[in-house]
Amino acid sequence: MFTRKILVVEEEKTLPSNIRKSLQKLGYSVSEITKSGEEAIKKVAETHPHLVLIDICLAGEVDGVHVGNIIQNQFHVPVVYVTEHLEYKTLNKNQLSEPFSYIVKPFIESDLHFAIEMAFYKHQSNKILHEEKHRLAAIINSMGCAVIVTYANGCIEMMNPIAELITGWKESEALGKDLVEVVNLVDKDVGERIENLAIYVMEAGKVLNLPENCTLITKDGQEIAIGDNVAPIRDQNGNITGAVLVFQDITKRKQTETQLIRNAFYDGLTALPNRVLFLDRLRQTIERSKRKSDYYFAVLFLDLDGFKEINDRFGHGIGDDFLVAIARRLESCLRGGDSVARFGGDEFTVLLEDIKDITDATNVAKRIQDCLRLPVDLNGYQLSTTASIGITWNFSNYEEPGTLLRDADIAMYRAKRQGKATYAIFS
């Protein structure tokens, strides 16, 4: 089986060893562990790793971002940056402008796995896209991308068959029309229509990449995600005579990216947020509470009572359907700004934000218990359950999500010892 090699660049003494163990556990091999940027560049040239995991703040003449740029641009090896939370907040935004290009310490294995797999996916996608651009530039009419050429006034001069297919316009219909009439683009990030890009690039005299979430409204009103660029056309004297718009349907790529993100952050059975996303939301809530002295929140840790008996008696299929039903019940018990996640098995967590005091949390726990007692009809069976619920809140200024969850878990086991179907508050 093919094992991808990873070069680790990290100065700390204990962290590299822990990272090595995590990477090996995830199925990767660690080709080297280096401490400096200069040595990292040398090792990349010698060992040809498939990816480099590098600390942003390295001692020496060059920092991790600069070293990462060299590795990506000269050796074409994907890079994932590792940074402390405080370091990340002080970095220039342009240094980490690529989404999913970094991971913030401390991280768990699933975070690390997702960051690495996304880096591999992006690297492969960019490589394919780069190769396509060079090949498609040779002969316009044999291109796999849509190509539309405009005159200097921004009106359409020609379009290839792919452009006809994607836009829904025949070239004979489009000739002489303003580009925006045929290529109706919307920037989904801001919800605004994009004006004539041909005019813009000709005035700017430079290539313009389409916005990240650029959507084309076709002739018959369909919405298609597209990507690529618009460039000015120059004659032999360097004078701009028009513009060329090159784009392709990236709907499948967007769907793949969305699915990758969903797989990483949501439970496949119940569609609830998973442990990774819940911890991230909890981390953000903790930071928010540090900025506001009167901001209170609570975490509920739920373990269903008697779920094993349901599984044993009715089978795992019914058990899974029951968990899905319970997930919907839990969602119905919460406000719009609260979060419920499945931690695995029959364990769920709830994050209640901006509460007045612990009474708000206990009221939700009671509401959940009442809701769970109502029977669920599955294949003619009337099934119901209760839950042992542990509650903790930020009365003691928690710094880490893990600590808060640990205490909620402790309180949950206390509730179980009290006879189940109840809640306990950590103190």
HUDAVEN-V191359 format. One record per backbone hydrogen bond with DSSP energy under -1.0 kcal/mol. CO is the residue of the C=O (numbers start at 1). NH is the residue of the N-H. Records with the same first field share a line. If there is no record, write none. Layout:
CO->NH + NH
This chain:
4->29
5->50 + 51
6->31
7->53
8->34
9->55
14->18
15->19
16->20
17->21
18->22
19->23
20->24
21->25
22->26
23->28
24->27
29->6
32->8
34->10
36->40
37->41
38->42
39->43
40->44
41->45
42->46
43->47
44->48
51->7
52->80
53->9
54->82
56->58 + 64
63->67
64->68
65->69
66->70
67->71
68->72
69->73
70->74
71->75 + 77
78->52
80->54
81->103
82->56
83->105
84->88
85->89
86->90
92->95
98->101
101->81
103->83
108->112
109->113
110->114
111->115
112->116
113->117
114->118
115->119
116->120
117->121
118->122
119->123
120->124
121->125
122->126
123->127
124->128
125->129
126->130
127->131
128->132
129->133
130->134
131->135
132->136
133->137
135->138
139->142
140->143
146->247
147->160
148->245
149->157 + 158
151->154
154->179
155->151
156->176
158->149
160->164
161->165
162->166
163->167
164->168
167->219
170->174
171->175
174->177
177->156
178->181
179->183
184->217
185->194
186->215
187->191 + 192
192->187
196->200
197->201
198->202
199->203
200->204
201->205
208->230
211->214
213->188
214->226
215->186
216->224
218->221
222->218
224->216
225->250
227->248
228->210
229->246
230->208
231->244
233->241
235->238
239->235
242->233
243->150
244->231
245->148
246->229
247->146
248->227
250->254
251->255
252->256
253->257
254->258
255->259
256->260
257->261
258->262
259->263
260->264
261->265
262->266
265->274
267->271
272->267
273->342
274->278
275->279
276->280
277->281
278->282
279->283
280->284
281->285
282->286
283->287
284->288
285->289
286->290
287->291
292->295
296->355
297->394
298->352
299->392
300->350
301->390
302->348
303->388
306->310
307->311
308->312
309->313
310->314
311->315
315->319
316->320
317->321
318->322
319->323
320->324
321->325
322->326
323->327
324->328
325->329
326->330
327->331
328->332
331->334
335->338
339->351
341->349
344->347
346->304
347->343 + 344
348->302
349->341
350->300
351->339
352->298
357->360
358->362
359->363
360->364
361->365
362->366
363->367
364->368
365->369
366->370
367->371
368->372
369->373
372->385
376->383
378->381
381->378
383->376
386->305
388->303
389->424
390->301
391->426
392->299
393->395
400->404
401->405
402->406
403->407
404->408
405->409
406->410
407->411
408->412
409->413
410->414
411->415
412->416
413->417
414->418
415->420
416->419
422->389
424->391
